[in-house]
């Protein structure tokens, strides 16, 4: 990944974190690494652990950001979340997968939040 793409992705994560905090969520971790991949944001929402995948796009040339959540990507998200929960001995806690899709429109983000995603068909 190029530095500019990494910076763009981190900017998207910053926007998503601020957005989710505005909804009352607490950010627990950012860019949490597991053997199944990286989790962009780990949050707490009224006691529920929320694993957030952030997708940011500068244009719609390749479709909306949420279209990047394929069946394979969804599987990695779920396995990474389970590994994170096991590592912290949080298996008994409720958890969910969310997606935050950000489209940059003239440097103004358009944000869509998809809570409790249970498959890539949710988009």
C-alpha positions, 0 to 999 in steps of 0.5 A: 500500500502506498503512503498516500493510500495509507494516509487517505485510509487513516483520514477516513478512520479519523472521520469515522471515529469522530462520527461514531463518538458523536453517536455515543460510542467509545473508541477502544482500539484503532488498527487492531491487528489479529492473525486474520487481518486488521480491524479498523476500529473497535468500539463500545456501544452501550456495553456491546463490542463493535468491530468497524470496517471503514471504507473510504473512496474519493470517487464513485468510479469503482462504485460506492465504498460499501461495495468493497465488502465482498464475501471474502472480506466479510469472512476476514472481518468476522474471523478477526473479530472472533480472534480479538474477542478470544485474545481478551477473554471477552467471548461472553460479551455481545458483539457485532460488525458495523461498516462505515462507508465514506465518500469524499465529496469536494473534501466534504465526507458523506458518511453512511453507517451500516450497523449490525452487518450480518453478510455482504448482502446487507448492502 
